[in-house]
Amino acid sequence: MSKKLIIIGCGGHAKAVTDIAIKCGYDNIGYLDDASSVDNFMGFPVLGKINDASKYSSEDFVVAIGDAKIRQKLHIEFSQKGFNIVTLIHPSAVVASDVTIGDGTVVMAGAVVNPSTKIGKGCIINTCSSVDHDCVIGDFSHISVGAHIAGTVKIGNNAWIGIGATVSNNIDIVADCLIGAGAVVVKSLLESGTYIGIPAKKIKQS
Ligand SMILES: CC(C)(COP(=O)(O)OP(=O)(O)OC[C@H]1O[C@@H](n2cnc3c(N)ncnc32)[C@H](O)[C@@H]1OP(=O)(O)O)[C@@H](O)C(=O)NCCC(=O)NCCS
């Protein structure tokens, strides 16, 4: 039987999400995107604009937009309307059996999530990143490609941990933090903002 998925967004992130969806058995994919000028993407039809979503309300949905604020807005809107927002995990990701993962979160190829970790909704656990044991990752956060989060780390909502960044163990990072590419966080970050470098220091208020 055909397995149908509506993907919101037709950008680079949606490409990776499409590949995971196919590997998870979806064979009937359609896109809704307000900016797309093409009628076909990754071999599947662009069905219309985001406002057309109600036509497909009985299907599985995922918001595949990298921008966290837009992803969050649409995710909440669709959840409130009762749409079935799915979680997608690439078959090559290693996720421990007691890990909990919220709706709309996508776990990319080669990611590792270790035991007793809780990942919120609408997150991106990107390619080859790792989140070790007993972590809590807040809603709509993005653990970028190759970032590593050690054990017992708590990251608030809407955080963006940049590519190749490292967070040492037993650390709390408040909501709305952006950790720059390659940064190393060695102390808890108690104020929101942008942090870069080794050790990570704040350069900007968010
Ligand atoms: C931290 C970051 C958000 C800053 O972006 P920005 O506000 O546009 O800042 P700028 O690019 O203007 O850089 C400001 C200064 O900080 C330096 N800088 C920027 N990012 C840095 C980083 N990650 N580490 C060290 N220095 C950095 C710049 O070289 C520049 O220094 P200068 O003033 O001496 O020239 C951005 O550089 C970054 O790291 N983004 C993460 C991207 C990412 O992880 N993508 C992954 C997608 S999967």
Ligand as a Chemical Component Dictionary entry (heavy atoms), coordinates in Angstrom:
data_LIG
# 
_chem_comp.id                   LIG 
_chem_comp.type                 NON-POLYMER 
_chem_comp.pdbx_formal_charge   0 
_chem_comp.three_letter_code    LIG 
# 
loop_
_chem_comp_atom.comp_id 
_chem_comp_atom.atom_id 
_chem_comp_atom.alt_atom_id 
_chem_comp_atom.type_symbol 
_chem_comp_atom.charge 
_chem_comp_atom.model_Cartn_x 
_chem_comp_atom.model_Cartn_y 
_chem_comp_atom.model_Cartn_z 
_chem_comp_atom.pdbx_ordinal 
LIG C1  C1  C 0 28.598 32.464 14.995 1  
LIG C2  C2  C 0 27.898 32.933 13.724 2  
LIG C3  C3  C 0 26.395 32.823 13.885 3  
LIG C4  C4  C 0 28.257 34.403 13.563 4  
LIG O1  O1  O 0 27.677 34.894 12.410 5  
LIG P1  P1  P 0 27.593 36.498 12.193 6  
LIG O2  O2  O 0 26.804 37.090 13.313 7  
LIG O3  O3  O 0 27.102 36.720 10.799 8  
LIG O4  O4  O 0 29.053 36.979 12.417 9  
LIG P2  P2  P 0 30.174 37.363 11.338 10 
LIG O5  O5  O 0 30.256 36.342 10.244 11 
LIG O6  O6  O 0 29.931 38.785 10.951 12 
LIG O7  O7  O 0 31.502 37.272 12.193 13 
LIG C5  C5  C 0 31.808 38.165 13.226 14 
LIG C6  C6  C 0 33.217 37.847 13.675 15 
LIG O8  O8  O 0 33.233 36.587 14.375 16 
LIG C7  C7  C 0 34.080 35.639 13.708 17 
LIG N1  N1  N 0 33.371 34.374 13.723 18 
LIG C8  C8  C 0 32.164 34.087 13.170 19 
LIG N2  N2  N 0 31.813 32.830 13.421 20 
LIG C9  C9  C 0 32.820 32.293 14.146 21 
LIG C10 C10 C 0 33.024 31.031 14.696 22 
LIG N3  N3  N 0 32.104 30.056 14.556 23 
LIG N4  N4  N 0 34.154 30.806 15.397 24 
LIG C11 C11 C 0 35.082 31.778 15.532 25 
LIG N5  N5  N 0 34.931 33.024 15.021 26 
LIG C12 C12 C 0 33.812 33.264 14.336 27 
LIG C13 C13 C 0 34.239 36.176 12.287 28 
LIG O9  O9  O 0 35.433 35.735 11.706 29 
LIG C14 C14 C 0 34.213 37.669 12.537 30 
LIG O10 O10 O 0 35.470 38.051 13.029 31 
LIG P3  P3  P 0 36.141 39.451 12.627 32 
LIG O11 O11 O 0 35.201 40.511 13.155 33 
LIG O12 O12 O 0 37.463 39.439 13.322 34 
LIG O13 O13 O 0 36.221 39.467 11.144 35 
LIG C15 C15 C 0 28.315 32.129 12.488 36 
LIG O14 O14 O 0 29.604 32.464 12.017 37 
LIG C16 C16 C 0 28.281 30.627 12.732 38 
LIG O15 O15 O 0 29.225 30.022 13.266 39 
LIG N6  N6  N 0 27.143 30.010 12.308 40 
LIG C17 C17 C 0 26.929 28.608 12.419 41 
LIG C18 C18 C 0 26.687 28.028 11.024 42 
LIG C19 C19 C 0 26.471 26.548 11.078 43 
LIG O16 O16 O 0 26.825 25.875 12.030 44 
LIG N7  N7  N 0 25.864 26.012 10.066 45 
LIG C20 C20 C 0 25.577 24.582 10.108 46 
LIG C21 C21 C 0 24.483 24.165 9.239  47 
LIG S1  S1  S 0 24.250 22.436 9.402  48 
# 
loop_
_chem_comp_bond.comp_id 
_chem_comp_bond.atom_id_1 
_chem_comp_bond.atom_id_2 
_chem_comp_bond.value_order 
_chem_comp_bond.pdbx_ordinal 
LIG C1  C2  SING 1  
LIG C2  C3  SING 2  
LIG C2  C4  SING 3  
LIG C2  C15 SING 4  
LIG C4  O1  SING 5  
LIG O1  P1  SING 6  
LIG P1  O2  DOUB 7  
LIG P1  O3  SING 8  
LIG P1  O4  SING 9  
LIG O4  P2  SING 10 
LIG P2  O5  DOUB 11 
LIG P2  O6  SING 12 
LIG P2  O7  SING 13 
LIG O7  C5  SING 14 
LIG C5  C6  SING 15 
LIG C6  O8  SING 16 
LIG C6  C14 SING 17 
LIG O8  C7  SING 18 
LIG C7  N1  SING 19 
LIG C7  C13 SING 20 
LIG N1  C8  SING 21 
LIG N1  C12 SING 22 
LIG C8  N2  DOUB 23 
LIG N2  C9  SING 24 
LIG C9  C10 SING 25 
LIG C9  C12 DOUB 26 
LIG C10 N3  SING 27 
LIG C10 N4  DOUB 28 
LIG N4  C11 SING 29 
LIG C11 N5  DOUB 30 
LIG N5  C12 SING 31 
LIG C13 O9  SING 32 
LIG C13 C14 SING 33 
LIG C14 O10 SING 34 
LIG O10 P3  SING 35 
LIG P3  O11 DOUB 36 
LIG P3  O12 SING 37 
LIG P3  O13 SING 38 
LIG C15 O14 SING 39 
LIG C15 C16 SING 40 
LIG C16 O15 DOUB 41 
LIG C16 N6  SING 42 
LIG N6  C17 SING 43 
LIG C17 C18 SING 44 
LIG C18 C19 SING 45 
LIG C19 O16 DOUB 46 
LIG C19 N7  SING 47 
LIG N7  C20 SING 48 
LIG C20 C21 SING 49 
LIG C21 S1  SING 50 
# 
